[in-house]
Amino acid sequence: MDSDGTQEARGTHANPVPRPAGPPEVPAVPPDGRSSAPHRPGVPPRPAQAPGIPPMPDGSSFLTWLRMPRPEAPPGVWRFGHKPRPEEEPELIPTRQLLAGAVIAFLCGWLLCSLLYNGYLGGFWLWPWFVLAPDSWTLGKAGAVGGAASWVYEGLVFVGIFAVFGKIGHWSELWRRFGPAAWRRSTSGDGPPPLPEADPAEFPQLRAAGAVDAAERLAADARAGLMRDVDHARIVRAWQGVRSGRHSMASFSGAVLQDGAAACLHPSGARDLPTRLARHDLVTGQVRLGTSADNPRNPYAYRGTGLALGPELLGTSLLAVGPAGSGKTGTVVRPLAESLCLHALAGRAAVVVVGAAGAGLGPADAYDVVVRIGNQESEYDLDLYGGTADPDEAAAVLAEALVGDLADPHPGSDSRRSTTVLAQLLGPFRAVHGRFPSVPELRQLLDGSPGQFATLRQGLQDAGQDSLLRELDARERQMGQPGDVGGVLADRVALLDRPAFAGFFDTSGQSRPFTLKALDHPVRVRIDLPERGHADASRMLARLVLAQFTASVAVREDRSLFACLVLDDATGVVTPESVRGIQRLRSGNAGVVLTLRTLDDVARPLRGPLLGATGCRMALSGVTPWDGQDFAEVWGKEWTEARDVTDRQIIAETPAGKALHAVRRVITGKAPTARAVTVRQVERERWSASELAHGVPAGHAVLSLTDVKGEHAPPLLVDLRG
C-alpha cells in the first residue's frame, strides 16, 4: 500500500492482472494489493442481454436502450421509458356513461337536423340566409350557384348543431380514448434517430471537448454491438475524472483509441456480472424493485409506475423491516447488492455486503473479495482493527463491536470506558511488538495475564516510553476494581477465541486481511458470517464491520465514489454510536442498507433515532402492530377530505304524500329518505398501525423515500413482485 492509502493491482503470483491501458477511475481493489479475480484474456463474454431488451448482433439493442427517454421524475420512479403523469387524478367519465352520452347526443342532433330540414319546426333557421344572400340566389335566378350556396349554408348550420351536441356528448374525449390515437402505441426506439449533437450514442460531450477521435471510436463500437451498459457507465465515469482534473485528456483518449469500449477497465478485468436477476439502468443508476400499486393510497403521479432505487436515495440509508419470508433478502437486498456491484464495475461505487453464509447474496464471482469467517478455505481474512495504525481509533472501533450493545441505549450514551480500557492495552502492545495483539493475546491482556504485562513493561522501559508505561500501570491498578469493564471485554473477546476462528483475525502478516480502508477504490466485497452456532459472534462481527465502515468513509479522500454497506440482518447491530455514525454518512456520499425482522430487535430508546437517521424506510407485509405504530409515528399525518353521509327520513304531511310514501315503501322496502353530505378537512395518519399490520398484501411493502437533496416521496404501497 502506498503512503497515500492507495494500492497497486499486481494480481496473484500465478495470475497477474495487467494494469488497464487507459486511466483507471480508481486503483486496484483488494486489501493486500493483489487481485483475487483470475486473469481473463481477451474480451470477456457479452452479457445475455441489455437491461430489459433482447440482444441483437448489430448493436441496435444497446442503441435502443441508450436512446430510451429518461425524463425527470419524483424520487423513486423508474425513469427508463417513464411517461410522466399529472399530480392530480383527472376526473374521467366512466366508459359506459361516455358511450351512452355520445350516442344520445348524436341521436338528438340527428333528430333536430331532420326536423329543421323537413320544416317541422318552421323556417326561422333560414332567415339569416334570406337576409344576407342576394335576391337572385334566394329567388332561384342564379341557377346552380344559388343552389350550391344554399346547400353550403344548410351544411354549416347542421355542422354547428352537431358541434354543440358533440360538446355536450364529450365526443372529443371519446376520440382520444378510443380513436386512432389510442391505437398507435409508441414503441421503444420508434421514430428517426436523434441528431448527433443530441444522440447519446455519438458521445456529444467528448466531441464538444475536442476528443472527436475517441468519440468516433466509441460510437463505432456502440453501433457494432461491442458496447454494453457497464462499458458506457464506466467510460462516462472516466470522462468525469478527466473533467474534474483527476486524469488527463491525452491518457483518456489514448486508452479509448486503443481499447474502445473495453477502455478503463475495472482492476478485476470484468465488464459485467456473471448473472443478473433484477432490471438495471446504469444511465440513471437505478435498480427496479417493483411497481407502485394502482391504489388510492398512492399519489396519482406514482400509481402504476416502476419503483426504483439509486445512489441518490441509498445515500440517505435504507431500513427495511419485515418478518422472515417477507422478501427482504430476495426482493430488496439481492437487487441492491447486484446494482451496487455493477456501479463498482463502472468505477462509481464501493460495496460491502454482509450476511449469513448461504443467504443468497449473489455468486462469489460477482465479488472481488469474499471473506468467509469461520471457513478455513476462505482466501481472505478480516482485519479486526480496521487497517488503522492509531491505537485510540482502533480501540474506539473495537469497543463498539465488543460491548456497543451493552451501552446505555439512550442516544447520549457511548462506550467511552471500554474504549479507554482497550487503548491502555493496544497502545503499549503496538509500541513493543510493532503490531496489534491477536485475539488470544488480547484476551490474555484483558484477563490480566502476568506474563503479558511483564513483557510489555520491560519493552516500554527499554524503549523509554514513559507515557505508555503510565497507561499500562493505570490498567493494572483498575483491574479487579468494582465497575471495571475489563472482564466484560474479555468475555466478549472469548467469543472470537474459538477453534472455528483459529485461523482468522491474524495480525502477524501471514494472512490476507481485508480492511475497510479499501473503500477508496471501487471494490466489491462479501462477508459471510458464521451464524450457525456462533450467533453472538456474528452479531459482534456485524457491529465491527458497521463501526469500521462509518469510521472509514468519514476520512476518505475521494468522496465522489459512493460507498454502501448492506447488512442483511442488523439484529443486535443498532447502538447509540452506530446511529450517530449513520447520521453522518450522507455528508460523506455513503449509506447503509439495514434489514430487521422486527423493531423489537432494537432497544426502545433507539427506535425513533434509527428511523429518523434513515431517509428511506420500508415496512414489508406482515409487520406487527407495534412495529406499525413506530412507522406510523415517523410518517406522521396528512390533511384529507372526509365525507359524512347522513340519511334523514322524509315525513309526509299531506294525504297524497303519505299515500305516495306508502307505495314507495311497498316497492323498495325502505322508508323514503333524503341524503345529506358533509365534506370537511381532517388530519389523519398516512398509514395507521392497523393498516400496516393487516392491510398490506403479501409480496407488498410500504416505502417512503428521501434523496440526498432533501426531496421526498410519501409512503407508497409497492408490489415487490412486479
C-alpha positions in Angstrom: 0.0 0.0 0.0 1.3 3.4 -0.9 1.8 6.2 1.6 -1.3 8.0 0.4 -3.5 4.9 1.1 -3.8 3.7 -2.5 -2.8 0.2 -3.6 -1.5 -1.2 -6.8 -3.0 -4.0 -8.9 -0.4 -6.7 -9.0 -2.7 -9.8 -9.1 -1.9 -13.1 -7.7 1.5 -14.6 -8.2 0.1 -17.2 -10.7 -2.3 -14.9 -12.5 -1.1 -11.3 -12.6 -3.8 -8.8 -13.5 -2.5 -6.3 -16.1 -3.0 -2.6 -15.4 -5.6 -1.0 -17.7 -4.3 0.8 -20.7 -6.4 3.8 -20.1 -6.7 5.9 -16.9 -8.5 3.7 -14.5 -11.1 5.5 -12.5 -9.5 4.2 -9.3 -6.6 1.8 -8.5 -6.9 -1.8 -7.6 -9.3 -3.0 -5.0 -8.0 -5.9 -2.9 -6.9 -5.0 0.6 -3.4 -6.7 0.3 -2.6 -5.2 -3.1 -3.4 -8.3 -5.1 -6.4 -9.2 -7.2 -8.4 -12.2 -6.3 -10.0 -12.5 -9.7 -8.3 -14.8 -12.2 -6.9 -13.3 -15.4 -9.4 -13.1 -18.2 -7.5 -12.9 -21.5 -9.1 -11.0 -24.4 -12.6 -9.6 -24.3 -14.9 -11.0 -21.7 -18.1 -12.7 -22.9 -21.0 -10.4 -23.6 -23.9 -10.5 -21.2 -27.1 -12.4 -22.1 -29.0 -9.2 -22.8 -29.1 -5.4 -22.2 -31.4 -4.3 -19.5 -34.9 -5.3 -20.5 -34.1 -5.5 -24.3 -33.4 -8.7 -26.3 -30.0 -8.9 -27.8 -29.3 -8.1 -31.4 -26.0 -8.8 -33.2 -25.8 -5.4 -34.9 -25.8 -3.4 -31.6 -29.3 -1.9 -32.2 -30.4 -3.3 -28.8 -27.8 -1.3 -26.9 -28.6 1.8 -29.0 -32.3 1.5 -28.4 -31.6 1.1 -24.6 -29.3 4.1 -24.6 -31.7 6.3 -26.6 -34.7 5.5 -24.5 -36.1 8.7 -22.9 -35.5 9.1 -19.2 -37.4 12.2 -18.1 -37.1 13.8 -14.8 -39.4 12.2 -12.2 -40.1 12.3 -8.5 -37.9 10.2 -6.2 -38.2 6.5 -6.6 -39.8 6.5 -10.1 -38.3 4.1 -12.6 -37.2 6.7 -15.2 -36.4 4.3 -18.1 -39.2 4.9 -20.6 -41.2 6.7 -18.0 -44.2 8.7 -19.1 -44.9 11.5 -16.6 -48.4 11.7 -15.1 -50.2 14.7 -13.7 -50.0 15.3 -10.0 -53.8 15.1 -9.5 -56.0 12.4 -11.0 -58.2 13.8 -13.8 -62.0 13.3 -13.4 -62.6 10.7 -16.1 -66.1 10.0 -17.3 -67.0 6.3 -16.9 -66.8 4.4 -20.2 -70.4 3.3 -20.1 -71.6 6.8 -19.4 -69.3 8.3 -22.0 -70.6 5.9 -24.8 -74.2 6.3 -23.8 -73.9 10.1 -23.7 -72.2 10.2 -27.1 -74.9 8.1 -28.7 -77.7 10.1 -27.2 -76.1 13.4 -28.2 -75.7 12.1 -31.8 -79.3 10.9 -32.0 -80.6 14.3 -30.6 -78.5 16.2 -33.1 -79.7 14.0 -36.0 -83.3 14.4 -34.8 -83.0 18.2 -34.6 -81.4 18.4 -38.1 -84.1 16.2 -39.5 -86.9 18.3 -38.0 -85.3 21.5 -39.3 -84.7 20.1 -42.8 -88.2 18.8 -43.2 -89.8 22.0 -41.9 -91.5 20.6 -38.8 -90.0 23.5 -36.8 -90.7 26.2 -39.3 -88.2 28.2 -41.4 -86.8 30.6 -38.8 -83.3 29.0 -39.2 -83.3 30.2 -42.9 -83.8 33.9 -42.0 -80.1 34.7 -41.9 -79.8 33.2 -45.4 -82.6 35.3 -46.8 -81.2 38.4 -45.2 -77.6 38.1 -46.2 -77.8 36.3 -49.6 -78.5 38.2 -52.9 -82.1 38.2 -54.1 -81.0 36.3 -57.2 -79.8 33.4 -55.0 -82.9 33.3 -52.8 -85.3 33.5 -55.7 -83.6 30.8 -57.6 -82.5 33.1 -60.6 -78.8 32.3 -60.1 -79.2 28.7 -61.1 -76.6 26.3 -59.8 -74.6 28.9 -58.0 -77.6 29.9 -55.7 -78.5 26.2 -55.1 -74.9 25.4 -54.1 -74.7 28.4 -51.8 -77.9 27.4 -50.1 -76.6 23.9 -49.6 -73.4 25.3 -48.1 -75.4 27.4 -45.6 -77.6 24.5 -44.6 -74.5 22.3 -44.2 -72.9 24.9 -41.9 -76.0 25.1 -39.8 -76.1 21.3 -39.4 -72.4 21.2 -38.6 -72.9 23.8 -35.9 -75.7 21.8 -34.4 -73.6 18.6 -34.3 -70.7 20.6 -32.8 -72.9 21.7 -30.0 -74.2 18.3 -29.3 -70.7 16.8 -29.7 -69.6 19.2 -26.9 -72.4 18.0 -24.8 -71.7 14.4 -25.5 -67.9 14.6 -25.0 -67.1 13.3 -28.5 -63.5 14.7 -28.2 -62.9 12.5 -25.1 -64.4 9.6 -26.9 -62.0 10.2 -29.8 -59.0 10.4 -27.5 -59.9 7.3 -25.6 -61.0 5.0 -28.5 -59.8 6.7 -31.7 -56.7 6.0 -33.8 -54.6 8.0 -31.4 -55.2 5.3 -28.8 -54.4 2.5 -31.3 -51.0 3.8 -32.2 -49.0 2.9 -29.1 -45.5 4.3 -29.2 -42.8 1.6 -29.1 -39.3 1.8 -27.9 -36.9 3.4 -30.3 -39.5 4.3 -32.8 -39.0 7.4 -34.9 -35.9 8.8 -36.6 -32.6 8.7 -34.7 -31.8 11.9 -32.8 -29.4 14.4 -34.2 -25.7 13.8 -33.5 -25.5 16.7 -31.0 -28.4 15.2 -29.0 -27.7 11.4 -29.6 -26.0 9.9 -26.5 -24.7 7.1 -28.7 -22.5 9.7 -30.5 -20.9 10.9 -27.2 -21.5 14.6 -27.8 -19.7 15.6 -24.6 -16.5 14.2 -25.9 -16.9 15.9 -29.2 -17.6 19.3 -27.6 -14.4 18.9 -25.6 -12.3 18.1 -28.6 -12.0 14.4 -28.2 -13.5 13.7 -31.6 -11.4 10.6 -32.4 -12.3 9.0 -29.1 -16.0 9.7 -29.6 -15.8 8.2 -33.1 -14.2 5.0 -31.8 -16.8 4.7 -29.0 -19.7 5.4 -31.4 -18.4 2.8 -33.8 -18.2 0.1 -31.1 -21.7 1.0 -29.9 -23.1 0.6 -33.5 -21.1 -2.7 -33.9 -22.6 -4.2 -30.8 -19.3 -4.2 -28.8 -20.5 -1.9 -26.0 -22.9 -2.6 -23.2 -24.4 -0.7 -20.3 -21.5 -1.2 -17.9 -19.0 -0.1 -20.6 -21.0 3.1 -21.2 -21.2 3.9 -17.5 -17.5 3.2 -16.9 -16.4 5.4 -19.8 -18.7 8.2 -18.6 -17.3 7.9 -15.2 -13.7 8.1 -16.5 -14.7 11.1 -18.6 -15.9 12.8 -15.4 -12.5 12.1 -14.0 -11.0 14.0 -17.0 -13.3 16.9 -16.5 -12.5 17.1 -12.8 -8.8 17.0 -13.4 -8.0 13.6 -12.0 -6.9 12.3 -15.4 -5.5 13.9 -18.5 -7.3 14.1 -21.8 -4.4 12.6 -23.6 -4.3 9.4 -21.5 -8.1 9.0 -21.7 -8.1 9.4 -25.5 -5.2 7.1 -25.9 -6.9 4.4 -23.8 -10.2 4.7 -25.8 -8.4 4.7 -29.2 -6.5 1.5 -28.2 -9.3 -0.5 -26.4 -12.5 1.1 -27.5 -15.4 0.0 -25.3 -13.1 -2.0 -23.2 -11.1 1.0 -22.1 -10.5 2.0 -18.4 -11.5 -1.5 -17.1 -12.2 -2.3 -13.5 -9.0 -3.8 -12.0 -10.6 -7.2 -11.9 -11.0 -7.1 -15.7 -14.7 -7.8 -15.5 -17.1 -6.0 -17.7 -20.3 -7.4 -16.3 -21.7 -9.7 -13.6 -22.0 -13.4 -14.2 -25.8 -13.2 -13.7 -28.4 -10.5 -13.3 -31.8 -11.1 -11.6 -33.1 -7.5 -11.4 -33.6 -4.8 -14.0 -30.9 -2.1 -14.0 -30.5 1.2 -15.7 -26.9 2.4 -15.4 -27.6 5.7 -17.1 -29.7 6.8 -14.2 -28.1 4.4 -11.7 -31.4 2.8 -10.8 -32.4 -0.7 -10.0 -36.1 -1.6 -10.2 -37.6 -3.2 -7.1 -41.2 -3.4 -8.1 -44.3 -1.4 -9.1 -46.2 1.3 -7.2 -49.7 -0.2 -6.7 -52.6 1.4 -8.6 -54.2 2.2 -5.2 -55.9 5.3 -4.0 -53.5 5.4 -1.1 -50.7 6.2 -3.5 -50.3 9.7 -5.1 -51.7 9.7 -8.7 -48.2 10.5 -10.1 -46.9 7.2 -8.7 -49.7 4.8 -9.5 -48.7 2.1 -11.9 -45.1 3.4 -12.3 -42.0 1.4 -11.6 -40.3 1.8 -8.2 -36.5 2.0 -8.3 -33.7 3.0 -6.0 -30.3 4.5 -6.8 -27.3 6.0 -5.0 -29.1 9.3 -4.6 -31.7 7.5 -2.4 -29.4 5.0 -0.8 -27.2 8.0 0.2 -29.8 8.6 3.0 -29.7 4.9 4.1 -32.5 2.4 3.9 -34.2 0.5 6.8 -36.4 -2.5 5.8 -38.4 -4.3 8.5 -40.4 -7.5 7.8 -40.8 -11.0 9.3 -38.9 -14.0 7.9 -40.2 -14.9 4.5 -41.5 -11.4 3.6 -38.9 -11.0 0.9 -36.2 -8.8 2.5 -33.3 -10.7 1.0 -34.7 -11.8 -2.3 -36.6 -8.7 -3.3 -34.6 -5.9 -1.6 -31.1 -6.9 -0.5 -30.1 -9.0 -3.5 -31.2 -6.5 -6.2 -29.5 -3.6 -4.3 -26.3 -5.6 -3.9 -26.3 -6.5 -7.6 -26.8 -2.9 -8.6 -24.0 -1.7 -6.4 -21.7 -4.3 -7.8 -22.5 -3.0 -11.3 -21.7 0.5 -10.1 -18.4 -0.8 -8.8 -17.5 -2.3 -12.2 -18.3 1.2 -13.6 -16.0 2.8 -11.1 -18.8 4.6 -9.4 -19.2 2.8 -6.1 -17.7 0.6 -3.4 -19.9 -2.0 -1.8 -19.6 -4.3 1.3 -22.4 -6.9 1.6 -22.6 -8.7 5.0 -24.9 -11.7 5.6 -25.1 -15.2 6.8 -23.3 -17.9 4.8 -25.7 -19.2 2.1 -28.1 -16.2 2.4 -28.3 -15.8 -1.4 -26.4 -12.5 -1.7 -25.0 -13.4 -5.1 -22.4 -15.7 -6.5 -18.8 -15.4 -5.4 -17.8 -14.5 -9.0 -19.7 -11.3 -8.6 -17.4 -10.0 -5.9 -13.7 -9.1 -5.8 -13.2 -10.2 -2.2 -15.2 -12.9 -0.4 -14.4 -13.2 3.4 -15.9 -16.4 4.8 -15.4 -16.1 8.5 -15.1 -19.5 10.2 -14.4 -21.3 6.9 -10.8 -22.4 6.8 -10.9 -22.4 3.0 -11.5 -18.6 2.9 -8.9 -16.8 0.8 -9.3 -13.6 2.8 -9.3 -12.7 6.4 -10.9 -9.8 8.3 -8.8 -7.1 9.9 -10.0 -6.8 13.5 -8.6 -3.3 13.8 -9.9 -1.8 10.5 -6.4 -1.2 9.0 -5.6 1.7 11.2 -2.3 2.3 13.0 -3.7 4.6 15.6 -4.4 2.7 18.9 -7.1 5.2 20.0 -9.0 4.8 16.7 -8.6 1.0 16.8 -9.8 1.0 20.5 -12.9 3.0 19.7 -14.0 0.8 16.8 -13.2 -2.5 18.7 -15.1 -1.3 21.8 -18.1 -0.5 19.7 -18.0 -4.0 18.3 -17.5 -5.8 21.6 -19.8 -4.0 24.0 -21.7 -1.4 21.9 -24.9 -3.3 22.5 -24.3 -3.2 26.3 -24.1 0.6 26.5 -27.0 2.6 27.8 -29.4 2.6 24.8 -30.3 6.3 25.2 -28.9 8.4 22.4 -26.5 10.3 24.6 -24.6 7.3 25.9 -21.4 5.8 24.5 -18.7 3.2 25.1 -16.1 5.6 26.4 -14.9 3.5 29.4 -14.4 0.4 27.2 -12.5 2.5 24.7 -10.2 3.7 27.4 -9.5 0.2 28.7 -8.6 -1.1 25.2 -6.5 2.0 24.4 -4.5 1.4 27.6 -3.6 -2.1 26.2 -3.4 -1.6 22.4 -1.0 1.4 22.6 1.7 -0.3 24.7 1.4 -3.6 22.8 1.9 -1.9 19.4 4.8 0.2 20.7 6.6 -3.0 21.9 5.7 -5.5 19.1 5.0 -3.2 16.2 1.5 -4.6 15.6 -1.8 -5.0 17.4 -2.4 -8.1 19.5 -4.1 -11.2 18.1 -7.4 -12.4 19.6 -5.7 -14.8 22.1 -3.2 -12.2 23.1 -5.9 -9.6 23.6 -7.9 -12.0 25.7 -4.8 -12.6 27.9 -4.2 -8.9 28.3 -7.8 -8.3 29.3 -7.7 -11.2 31.8 -4.6 -9.7 33.4 -2.0 -12.3 32.4 1.1 -11.5 34.4 3.5 -12.7 31.7 2.0 -10.4 29.1 2.1 -7.4 31.4 5.7 -8.1 32.4 6.8 -8.4 28.8 5.1 -5.1 27.9 6.6 -3.3 30.9 10.1 -4.4 30.1 9.7 -3.4 26.5 8.4 0.0 27.3 11.2 0.6 29.9 13.8 -0.4 27.3 12.3 2.0 24.7 11.8 4.8 27.2 8.0 5.1 26.6 7.1 6.6 29.9 3.7 7.9 28.8 2.7 4.4 27.6 4.1 2.9 30.7 1.8 5.1 32.8 -1.1 3.8 30.7 -0.1 0.2 31.4 0.2 1.0 35.2 -3.2 2.6 35.2 -4.7 -0.6 33.6 -3.1 -2.8 36.2 -4.5 -0.6 39.1 -8.0 -0.7 37.6 -8.1 -4.5 37.2 -10.3 -6.1 39.7 -11.8 -2.9 40.9 -15.6 -2.6 41.1 -17.1 -1.3 37.9 -14.1 -2.4 35.8 -15.2 -3.4 32.3 -12.1 -5.4 31.5 -13.8 -8.6 32.5 -16.8 -7.9 30.2 -14.5 -7.2 27.3 -12.5 -10.4 28.0 -15.8 -12.4 27.9 -16.7 -10.9 24.6 -13.3 -11.4 23.1 -13.6 -15.1 24.2 -16.4 -15.5 21.7 -13.8 -15.0 18.9 -11.1 -17.1 20.6 -12.7 -20.3 19.5 -11.3 -23.2 17.4 -13.6 -22.2 14.5 -11.9 -18.9 14.2 -8.4 -20.1 14.9 -7.0 -19.1 11.5 -8.8 -15.7 11.4 -8.1 -12.1 12.7 -4.3 -12.7 12.3 -2.1 -9.7 12.9 1.3 -11.3 12.2 1.1 -10.6 8.4 0.8 -14.2 7.4 -2.8 -13.9 6.1 -4.6 -11.6 3.6 -6.8 -9.4 5.8 -9.4 -7.3 4.2 -9.7 -3.8 5.6 -12.4 -1.2 5.0 -9.7 1.3 4.2 -10.1 -0.1 0.7 -13.3 1.8 0.3 -11.3 4.5 -1.6 -11.5 2.0 -4.5 -14.4 0.5 -6.5 -14.3 -2.7 -4.5 -17.0 -5.4 -4.3 -16.8 -7.3 -1.0 -19.0 -10.0 0.5 -18.5 -11.0 4.1 -20.2 -14.3 5.2 -20.9 -14.5 9.0 -20.9 -17.9 10.8 -24.4 -17.7 12.3 -24.9 -21.4 13.0 -23.5 -22.0 16.5 -21.9 -18.5 16.7 -24.9 -16.1 16.7 -23.3 -13.8 19.3 -20.0 -13.7 17.5 -21.8 -13.0 14.2 -23.7 -10.0 15.7 -20.4 -8.8 17.2 -18.6 -9.0 13.8 -21.5 -7.2 12.1 -21.2 -4.4 14.6 -17.4 -4.4 13.9 -18.0 -4.0 10.2 -20.5 -1.2 10.6 -18.2 0.6 13.0 -15.2 0.3 10.7 -17.4 1.4 7.7 -18.7 4.6 9.4 -15.1 5.4 10.6 -13.5 4.7 7.2 -16.0 6.7 4.9 -15.5 9.8 7.1 -11.8 10.0 6.2 -12.0 9.1 2.5 -10.1 11.4 0.1 -12.2 10.7 -2.9 -15.8 11.2 -1.9 -17.1 11.1 -5.5 -17.1 7.3 -5.1 -20.4 6.2 -3.5 -19.8 3.7 -0.6 -22.5 1.5 0.7 -22.7 -1.2 3.4 -25.5 -3.8 3.1 -26.4 -5.7 6.3 -28.8 -8.5 5.5 -29.7 -8.9 9.2 -29.0 -6.0 11.5 -30.2 -7.7 14.7 -28.0 -6.6 17.6 -26.2 -4.1 15.4 -28.0 -0.9 16.2 -26.3 1.0 19.1 -26.2 4.7 20.1 -22.8 5.1 18.4 -24.0 3.3 15.2 -27.0 5.6 14.9 -24.7 8.6 15.2 -22.5 7.1 12.5 -25.4 6.5 10.2 -26.5 10.2 10.6 -23.0 11.3 9.4 -22.9 9.1 6.2 -25.0 11.4 4.0 -22.3 14.1 4.0 -19.6 11.5 3.1 -21.5 10.2 0.0 -22.2 6.9 1.7 -25.1 5.0 3.0 -26.2 1.7 4.7 -29.0 -0.8 4.0 -30.3 -2.5 7.1 -32.9 -5.2 7.4 -34.6 -6.3 10.6 -37.2 -8.9 11.3 -38.8 -6.6 13.9 -38.1 -3.3 15.5 -38.1 -5.2 18.8 -34.6 -6.2 17.9 -33.7 -2.5 18.6 -33.8 -1.0 22.1 -36.9 1.1 22.6 -35.0 4.4 23.1 -33.1 3.8 19.8 -36.1 3.1 17.5 -37.0 6.7 17.0 -33.5 7.9 16.3 -32.9 5.0 14.0 -36.0 5.8 11.9 -35.0 9.4 11.9 -31.4 8.7 10.8 -32.6 6.7 7.7 -34.1 8.6 4.9 -35.7 5.5 3.2 -38.0 3.4 5.4 -39.7 0.2 4.3 -42.4 -1.8 6.2 -43.0 -5.2 4.5 -46.1 -7.3 4.6 -46.6 -9.0 8.0 -45.1 -6.4 10.4 -46.6 -6.4 13.9 -49.0 -3.7 15.0 -46.4 -2.3 17.5 -43.8 -2.1 14.7 -46.5 -0.4 12.6 -47.0 2.1 15.4 -43.4 3.2 15.1 -43.7 3.6 11.3 -47.0 5.4 11.7 -45.4 7.9 14.1 -42.4 8.7 11.9 -44.6 9.0 8.8 -46.9 11.5 10.5 -50.3 12.7 9.5 -51.8 14.5 6.5 -54.8 16.5 5.7 -57.5 14.6 3.9 -61.1 15.2 2.9 -63.7 13.3 4.9 -67.3 12.9 3.6 -70.0 12.2 6.1 -73.3 10.9 4.5 -76.5 11.2 6.6 -79.8 9.7 5.5 -82.8 11.5 7.0 -86.3 10.1 6.8 -88.8 12.3 5.0 -92.1 12.8 6.8 -95.2 13.4 4.6 -97.7 15.9 5.8 -100.5 15.6 3.1 -102.6 12.6 2.4 -101.3 12.4 -1.1 -97.7 12.5 0.1 -98.4 9.8 2.7 -100.0 7.6 0.0 -97.0 8.1 -2.3 -94.6 7.2 0.5 -96.6 4.1 1.3 -96.4 3.0 -2.3 -92.7 3.7 -2.4 -92.1 1.7 0.8 -94.0 -1.2 -0.6 -91.9 -1.2 -3.8 -88.5 -0.5 -2.3 -88.9 -2.0 1.1 -87.4 1.1 2.6 -88.7 4.3 4.0 -88.2 7.5 1.9 -85.1 9.3 2.9 -83.2 12.4 2.0 -79.4 12.2 1.8 -77.2 14.9 3.3 -73.4 15.0 2.5 -71.0 16.9 4.7 -67.4 17.5 3.5 -64.7 18.5 5.9 -60.9 18.6 6.2 -59.4 16.2 8.8 -55.9 15.2 9.8 -55.3 11.5 9.7 -52.3 9.2 9.8 -50.8 8.4 6.4 -50.7 4.7 7.4 -52.0 3.6 10.7 -50.5 0.7 12.7 -53.5 -1.5 12.0 -53.3 -0.9 8.2 -49.6 -1.7 8.2 -50.1 -4.8 10.1 -53.3 -6.1 8.3 -53.8 -4.1 5.2 -50.5 -4.7 3.3 -51.0 -7.7 0.9 -48.4 -10.4 0.6 -45.5 -9.5 -1.6 -46.1 -5.8 -1.0 -44.4 -3.2 1.2 -45.0 0.4 2.2 -41.9 2.5 1.4 -41.1 6.2 2.0 -38.1 7.8 0.2 -35.8 10.8 0.7 -32.9 11.6 -1.5 -29.7 13.4 -0.7 -31.1 16.7 -1.9 -34.0 16.6 0.5 -36.8 15.7 -1.9 -39.0 13.0 -0.6 -41.9 10.7 -1.5 -44.7 9.9 0.8 -45.3 6.3 1.9 -46.1 4.3 -1.2 -47.7 0.9 -1.4 -45.3 -1.1 -3.7 -45.7 -4.5 -5.3 -42.3 -6.1 -4.9 -43.2 -8.9 -7.3 -43.6 -6.8 -10.5 
